[in-house]
Amino acid sequence: MNIFVFGSNLAGRHGKGDALIARQRHGAIYGQGEGLQGQSYGLPTKDARIQSLPLAEVAKSVARFLAFAREHPEMNFNVAAVGCRLAGFTPRQIAPFFCGAPANCYLPPVFIEVLKAAGHAVNEAPLPPDKGAAASQLDLF
């Protein structure tokens, strides 16, 4: 099963950007700020007041996500450039938190670029097709 990982806020207001896509197309639950929701995983980069979290808190969110991904090797995680759009962080700030991500995490090209430039090994394989998805869902990732 392919899971779309998106930047969220702790209030779970999935109204813009990748969070809106997650709600509309991948089953994200309005009001749930973090964790698995349908075929998506909310990774908080903003607080409940929709203000950007401190980087240390984002790092904790990423660590919780990576632990979840390791516990679920049967899932493939299509990670968006979390925190690098509406939360205002740069890929250089966020990508290092994904260093050592398990093989079932498929990072965005901008994160791969940052990690490779820093000399880290990165999974560059394409996201495999979702065998459990209906044909019309395959193009949503």
Accessible surface in RSA format (square Angstrom, percent):
REM  Atomic radii and reference values for relative SASA: ProtOr
REM  Chains: A
REM  Algorithm: Lee & Richards
REM  Probe-radius: 1.40
REM  Slices: 20
REM RES _ NUM      All-atoms   Total-Side   Main-Chain    Non-polar    All polar
REM                ABS   REL    ABS   REL    ABS   REL    ABS   REL    ABS   REL
RES MET A   1   108.84  56.4  82.49  54.6  26.34  62.7  79.99  68.0  28.85  38.2
RES ASN A   2     4.13   2.9   4.13   4.0   0.00   0.0   0.00   0.0   4.13   4.0
RES ILE A   3     0.00   0.0   0.00   0.0   0.00   0.0   0.00   0.0   0.00   0.0
RES PHE A   4    19.74   9.9  19.74  12.2   0.00   0.0  19.74  12.0   0.00   0.0
RES VAL A   5     0.00   0.0   0.00   0.0   0.00   0.0   0.00   0.0   0.00   0.0
RES PHE A   6     0.00   0.0   0.00   0.0   0.00   0.0   0.00   0.0   0.00   0.0
RES GLY A   7    18.35  22.6   0.00   N/A  18.35  22.6   7.47  20.5  10.88  24.4
RES SER A   8     4.70   4.0   0.00   0.0   4.70  10.8   4.27   9.1   0.43   0.6
RES ASN A   9    11.08   7.6  11.05  10.7   0.03   0.1   0.53   1.3  10.55  10.2
RES LEU A  10    84.80  47.2  64.89  46.4  19.92  50.1  64.89  45.6  19.92  53.6
RES ALA A  11    27.14  25.0   9.52  14.7  17.62  40.1  17.37  24.5   9.76  25.9
RES GLY A  12     0.00   0.0   0.00   N/A   0.00   0.0   0.00   0.0   0.00   0.0
RES ARG A  13   116.92  49.1 110.92  56.5   6.00  14.3  34.80  47.6  82.12  49.8
RES HIS A  14     0.00   0.0   0.00   0.0   0.00   0.0   0.00   0.0   0.00   0.0
RES GLY A  15    39.40  48.6   0.00   N/A  39.40  48.6  23.91  65.6  15.49  34.7
RES LYS A  16   146.61  71.5 139.86  85.8   6.75  16.1  84.43  76.0  62.18  66.2
RES GLY A  17    36.93  45.5   0.00   N/A  36.93  45.5  25.60  70.2  11.33  25.4
RES ASP A  18    28.46  19.9  23.52  23.4   4.94  11.7   4.36  10.3  24.10  24.0
RES ALA A  19     8.09   7.4   7.27  11.2   0.82   1.9   7.27  10.2   0.82   2.2
RES LEU A  20    48.71  27.1  48.71  34.8   0.00   0.0  48.71  34.2   0.00   0.0
RES ILE A  21    61.50  35.0  61.50  45.8   0.00   0.0  61.50  44.3   0.00   0.0
RES ALA A  22     0.00   0.0   0.00   0.0   0.00   0.0   0.00   0.0   0.00   0.0
RES ARG A  23    93.65  39.3  79.63  40.6  14.02  33.4  13.21  18.1  80.44  48.7
RES GLN A  24   120.30  67.3  81.57  59.6  38.73  92.2  29.17  62.1  91.13  69.1
RES ARG A  25   127.50  53.5 106.41  54.2  21.08  50.2  18.18  24.8 109.32  66.3
RES HIS A  26     8.31   4.5   3.49   2.4   4.82  12.3   4.90   5.1   3.40   4.0
RES GLY A  27    39.38  48.6   0.00   N/A  39.38  48.6  29.30  80.4  10.09  22.6
RES ALA A  28     7.76   7.1   0.00   0.0   7.76  17.7   0.00   0.0   7.76  20.6
RES ILE A  29    91.54  52.1  88.29  65.8   3.24   7.8  91.54  65.9   0.00   0.0
RES TYR A  30   132.28  61.8 110.21  62.7  22.08  57.4  82.89  62.3  49.40  60.9
RES GLY A  31    51.79  63.9   0.00   N/A  51.79  63.9  24.97  68.5  26.82  60.1
RES GLN A  32    57.53  32.2  51.99  38.0   5.54  13.2  29.42  62.6  28.10  21.3
RES GLY A  33     7.90   9.7   0.00   N/A   7.90   9.7   1.94   5.3   5.96  13.3
RES GLU A  34    52.71  30.3  38.90  29.4  13.80  32.9  21.39  41.4  31.31  25.6
RES GLY A  35    13.83  17.1   0.00   N/A  13.83  17.1  13.83  38.0   0.00   0.0
RES LEU A  36    66.59  37.1  46.73  33.4  19.86  49.9  46.73  32.8  19.86  53.4
RES GLN A  37     1.90   1.1   0.00   0.0   1.90   4.5   1.90   4.0   0.00   0.0
RES GLY A  38    48.96  60.4   0.00   N/A  48.96  60.4  31.18  85.6  17.78  39.8
RES GLN A  39    43.86  24.5  42.54  31.1   1.32   3.1  16.57  35.3  27.28  20.7
RES SER A  40     0.00   0.0   0.00   0.0   0.00   0.0   0.00   0.0   0.00   0.0
RES TYR A  41     9.71   4.5   9.71   5.5   0.00   0.0   1.83   1.4   7.88   9.7
RES GLY A  42     0.00   0.0   0.00   N/A   0.00   0.0   0.00   0.0   0.00   0.0
RES LEU A  43     0.00   0.0   0.00   0.0   0.00   0.0   0.00   0.0   0.00   0.0
RES PRO A  44     0.04   0.0   0.04   0.0   0.00   0.0   0.04   0.0   0.00   0.0
RES THR A  45     5.52   3.9   5.52   5.6   0.00   0.0   0.00   0.0   5.52   8.3
RES LYS A  46    34.50  16.8  34.50  21.2   0.00   0.0  12.72  11.4  21.79  23.2
RES ASP A  47    25.14  17.6  25.14  25.0   0.00   0.0  14.37  33.8  10.77  10.7
RES ALA A  48    51.17  47.1  47.05  72.6   4.13   9.4  47.05  66.3   4.13  10.9
RES ARG A  49   180.25  75.7 163.65  83.4  16.60  39.5  74.88 102.3 105.37  63.9
RES ILE A  50    57.28  32.6  48.73  36.3   8.55  20.6  48.73  35.1   8.55  23.2
RES GLN A  51   101.92  57.0 100.10  73.2   1.82   4.3  23.99  51.1  77.93  59.1
RES SER A  52    52.76  44.6  28.86  38.5  23.90  55.0  19.72  42.0  33.03  46.3
RES LEU A  53    18.07  10.1  15.31  11.0   2.76   6.9  15.80  11.1   2.27   6.1
RES PRO A  54    87.17  63.5  74.64  68.0  12.53  45.6  86.93  71.8   0.25   1.5
RES LEU A  55    58.34  32.5  52.21  37.4   6.13  15.4  52.32  36.7   6.02  16.2
RES ALA A  56    66.10  60.8  54.17  83.6  11.93  27.1  61.49  86.6   4.61  12.2
RES GLU A  57    66.42  38.1  65.69  49.7   0.73   1.7  17.52  33.9  48.89  39.9
RES VAL A  58     0.00   0.0   0.00   0.0   0.00   0.0   0.00   0.0   0.00   0.0
RES ALA A  59    30.25  27.8  25.80  39.8   4.45  10.1  26.17  36.8   4.08  10.8
RES LYS A  60   109.97  53.7 106.78  65.5   3.20   7.6  67.08  60.4  42.90  45.7
RES SER A  61     1.68   1.4   1.54   2.1   0.14   0.3   0.00   0.0   1.68   2.4
RES VAL A  62     0.63   0.4   0.63   0.6   0.00   0.0   0.63   0.5   0.00   0.0
RES ALA A  63    58.80  54.1  49.27  76.0   9.53  21.7  53.68  75.6   5.12  13.6
RES ARG A  64   113.71  47.7 105.80  53.9   7.91  18.8  69.15  94.5  44.56  27.0
RES PHE A  65     0.00   0.0   0.00   0.0   0.00   0.0   0.00   0.0   0.00   0.0
RES LEU A  66    10.31   5.7  10.31   7.4   0.00   0.0  10.31   7.2   0.00   0.0
RES ALA A  67    44.57  41.0  41.57  64.2   3.00   6.8  44.25  62.3   0.33   0.9
RES PHE A  68    41.33  20.7  39.67  24.6   1.66   4.3  41.06  24.9   0.28   0.8
RES ALA A  69     0.25   0.2   0.00   0.0   0.25   0.6   0.00   0.0   0.25   0.7
RES ARG A  70   124.33  52.2 102.01  52.0  22.33  53.2  55.05  75.2  69.28  42.0
RES GLU A  71   124.00  71.2  96.73  73.2  27.27  64.9  44.07  85.2  79.93  65.3
RES HIS A  72    49.23  26.9  49.23  34.2   0.00   0.0  37.62  38.8  11.62  13.5
RES PRO A  73    99.96  72.9  81.07  73.9  18.89  68.7  81.89  67.6  18.07 112.3
RES GLU A  74   110.90  63.7  85.20  64.5  25.70  61.2  74.21 143.5  36.69  30.0
RES MET A  75    21.35  11.1  21.35  14.1   0.00   0.0  21.35  18.2   0.00   0.0
RES ASN A  76    29.75  20.5  29.75  28.7   0.00   0.0   0.00   0.0  29.75  28.8
RES PHE A  77     0.00   0.0   0.00   0.0   0.00   0.0   0.00   0.0   0.00   0.0
RES ASN A  78    29.61  20.4  29.61  28.6   0.00   0.0   0.17   0.4  29.44  28.5
RES VAL A  79     2.92   1.9   0.00   0.0   2.92   7.0   0.10   0.1   2.82   7.7
RES ALA A  80    13.37  12.3   4.31   6.6   9.06  20.6  13.22  18.6   0.14   0.4
RES ALA A  81     7.92   7.3   6.23   9.6   1.69   3.8   6.23   8.8   1.69   4.5
RES VAL A  82     2.47   1.6   0.00   0.0   2.47   5.9   2.47   2.1   0.00   0.0
RES GLY A  83     6.64   8.2   0.00   N/A   6.64   8.2   1.30   3.6   5.34  12.0
RES CYS A  84    27.07  20.5   4.95   5.5  22.12  52.0   4.95  12.5  22.12  23.9
RES ARG A  85   142.21  59.7 116.39  59.3  25.83  61.5  62.58  85.5  79.63  48.3
RES LEU A  86   102.02  56.8  78.18  55.9  23.84  59.9  81.41  57.2  20.60  55.4
RES ALA A  87    10.68   9.8   1.03   1.6   9.65  22.0   1.28   1.8   9.40  24.9
RES GLY A  88    59.89  73.9   0.00   N/A  59.89  73.9  31.52  86.5  28.37  63.5
RES PHE A  89    27.29  13.7  21.19  13.1   6.09  15.9  21.28  12.9   6.00  17.2
RES THR A  90    67.43  48.0  66.48  67.4   0.96   2.3  63.95  85.9   3.48   5.3
RES PRO A  91    34.27  25.0  34.27  31.2   0.00   0.0  34.27  28.3   0.00   0.0
RES ARG A  92   196.65  82.6 184.18  93.9  12.47  29.7  56.96  77.8 139.69  84.7
RES GLN A  93    70.12  39.2  59.87  43.8  10.26  24.4  26.25  55.9  43.87  33.3
RES ILE A  94     0.00   0.0   0.00   0.0   0.00   0.0   0.00   0.0   0.00   0.0
RES ALA A  95     0.00   0.0   0.00   0.0   0.00   0.0   0.00   0.0   0.00   0.0
RES PRO A  96    62.88  45.8  52.45  47.8  10.43  37.9  52.55  43.4  10.33  64.2
RES PHE A  97    56.72  28.4  40.25  24.9  16.46  42.8  46.58  28.2  10.13  29.0
RES PHE A  98     1.09   0.5   0.00   0.0   1.09   2.8   0.00   0.0   1.09   3.1
RES CYS A  99    51.90  39.3  35.23  39.3  16.67  39.2  11.96  30.3  39.94  43.1
RES GLY A 100    53.27  65.7   0.00   N/A  53.27  65.7  37.69 103.4  15.58  34.9
RES ALA A 101    27.78  25.5   5.02   7.7  22.77  51.8   5.02   7.1  22.77  60.3
RES PRO A 102    25.51  18.6  14.85  13.5  10.66  38.8  25.05  20.7   0.46   2.9
RES ALA A 103    79.12  72.7  65.76 101.5  13.36  30.4  68.91  97.0  10.21  27.0
RES ASN A 104    16.02  11.0  12.33  11.9   3.69   8.9  12.51  30.1   3.51   3.4
RES CYS A 105     1.30   1.0   0.00   0.0   1.30   3.1   0.00   0.0   1.30   1.4
RES TYR A 106    30.92  14.4  29.07  16.5   1.84   4.8   9.74   7.3  21.18  26.1
RES LEU A 107    16.74   9.3   5.28   3.8  11.46  28.8   5.56   3.9  11.18  30.1
RES PRO A 108    16.67  12.2  11.78  10.7   4.89  17.8  16.67  13.8   0.00   0.0
RES PRO A 109   110.92  80.8 106.07  96.7   4.86  17.7 108.18  89.3   2.74  17.0
RES VAL A 110    56.10  36.9  51.43  46.6   4.67  11.3  54.55  47.4   1.54   4.2
RES PHE A 111     0.00   0.0   0.00   0.0   0.00   0.0   0.00   0.0   0.00   0.0
RES ILE A 112    25.22  14.3  25.22  18.8   0.00   0.0  25.22  18.2   0.00   0.0
RES GLU A 113   122.66  70.4 115.64  87.5   7.02  16.7  39.78  76.9  82.88  67.7
RES VAL A 114    27.15  17.9  22.46  20.3   4.69  11.3  25.74  22.4   1.41   3.8
RES LEU A 115     3.74   2.1   3.72   2.7   0.03   0.1   3.74   2.6   0.00   0.0
RES LYS A 116   104.35  50.9  88.48  54.3  15.87  37.8  50.40  45.4  53.96  57.5
RES ALA A 117    92.94  85.5  47.92  73.9  45.02 102.4  61.14  86.1  31.79  84.2
RES ALA A 118    67.77  62.3  32.25  49.8  35.52  80.8  44.78  63.1  22.99  60.9
RES GLY A 119    69.46  85.7   0.00   N/A  69.46  85.7  35.91  98.6  33.55  75.1
RES HIS A 120    73.73  40.3  64.25  44.7   9.48  24.3  39.59  40.8  34.14  39.7
RES ALA A 121   104.81  96.4  69.47 107.2  35.33  80.4  79.96 112.6  24.85  65.8
RES VAL A 122    30.92  20.3   2.21   2.0  28.71  69.2   9.08   7.9  21.85  59.3
RES ASN A 123    44.46  30.7  26.24  25.4  18.21  43.9  24.90  59.9  19.56  18.9
RES GLU A 124   102.06  58.6  73.62  55.7  28.44  67.7  24.88  48.1  77.18  63.0
RES ALA A 125    56.79  52.2  40.03  61.8  16.77  38.1  46.56  65.6  10.24  27.1
RES PRO A 126   116.50  84.9 100.34  91.5  16.16  58.8 111.10  91.7   5.40  33.6
RES LEU A 127    46.66  26.0  22.74  16.3  23.92  60.1  22.74  16.0  23.92  64.4
RES PRO A 128    45.64  33.3  40.04  36.5   5.59  20.3  44.80  37.0   0.84   5.2
RES PRO A 129   100.28  73.1  86.05  78.4  14.22  51.7  95.28  78.7   4.99  31.0
RES ASP A 130     6.55   4.6   1.41   1.4   5.13  12.1   2.12   5.0   4.42   4.4
RES LYS A 131   198.92  97.0 160.38  98.4  38.55  91.8 112.28 101.1  86.64  92.3
RES GLY A 132    76.75  94.7   0.00   N/A  76.75  94.7  40.40 110.9  36.36  81.4
RES ALA A 133    19.23  17.7   1.11   1.7  18.11  41.2   3.85   5.4  15.37  40.7
RES ALA A 134    60.66  55.8  45.85  70.8  14.80  33.7  57.48  80.9   3.17   8.4
RES ALA A 135    87.42  80.4  66.61 102.8  20.81  47.3  68.30  96.2  19.12  50.7
RES SER A 136    91.18  77.0  66.85  89.2  24.33  56.0  59.25 126.2  31.93  44.7
RES GLN A 137    67.15  37.6  66.99  49.0   0.16   0.4  13.82  29.4  53.33  40.5
RES LEU A 138    80.35  44.7  61.75  44.2  18.60  46.8  62.55  43.9  17.80  47.9
RES ASP A 139   117.75  82.5  84.77  84.4  32.98  78.0  49.14 115.6  68.61  68.4
RES LEU A 140    49.87  27.8  37.67  26.9  12.20  30.7  38.73  27.2  11.14  30.0
RES PHE A 141    66.91  33.5  12.57   7.8  54.34 141.4  28.62  17.4  38.29 109.6
END  Absolute sums over single chains surface
CHAIN  1 A     7082.0       5308.2       1773.8       4230.9       2851.1
END  Absolute sums over all chains
TOTAL          7082.0       5308.2       1773.8       4230.9       2851.1
